[in-house]
C-alpha cells in the first residue's frame, strides 16, 4: 500500500476515446471499509431490535404486575417509527 498503482482503462460506459484512471489499491481498501461499516451497522441494528423487544416485554410485565399506568414518552422507540 506504500506505492499505489494507477491503471488506465477505456471507459466501459461509452464509446468515446476517453480514459479513466483508477487507483486499484484505494478501491480495494474503500471496498473493505464499506463492508466493515456495513457489518458494524447490522450488528448495531440487531442490538437496537433486541433492546426494543426487551423494553416492550418489561413494559408489559410492569403493567401486568402492578397495574401501573404507562405513559408513552415522546422519544421514538423503534427504528421503524424513526424512518416513518
N, C-alpha and C positions, 0 to 999 in steps of 0.2 A: 504494500500500500504506500510505500515511500515514493514510488515513481509511477504516477498514474499513466495509463496507456490510453491514448486517444485513437479512435478508429474513425475512418471516413467511409460513409456508405451512401449509395444512391438513395434518394428519398423513396420509400416504399409506397407512399400515398399518391404520388403524382408522376407524370411522365416527363417532368422538366429535367434539365441537366443539373439542377441544384444538388448540393451535397449537404449532409448533416454530420456534425461532429458529435460523437458520444464518448463520454468518459466511462468506460465499461466498469471499472472498479467502483466508481461512485454509484453507478446504477445498482450494482450488486449490493453495496453497503446500504443504500437507501431502501432497497427491497427487504433486506434483513431487518432493518429498523422498523419498517412498516409492519412486517409480520410480528415482531416482538411487541409493538404497541397494540396491535390487534389482539394478541394473546392476553396482554395485561387488561385491556378494556373488557374482554369477555369474562375474565376472572372477576373483575370488579362488578360487572353487571350481574353475574351469578350470585355474588355476595349480597348485592342490593336486593335481589329477588328473595334470597333466603331470609334476610333480615325483615323484609316486608311481610313474609309469611309468619315469621315469629311474632312480629308486632300484632298482626291480626289475631293470632291464636291467643296471645296474652291478654289482649283487649276482650276477647270473647270470654276467657276464663275469669277475668276480673268482673265483668258484668254478671256472669253466671253465679259466681260465688257470693258477691255481696250486694248485688242489685245496684251497684254504683252506676250513676248516670255517666255516660261517656260523652264528652263534648269534643266534637271534631275540631282539631286545630286548623289554622289557616295554612299550615305547611302541607304541601302535597306529599302524599306518602308513597306513591308508586311512580315508576318511570313512565308508565302509560299516561298518567294524569299530566305529567310534565310535558310529554310530547304532544298531547291533545291540545 
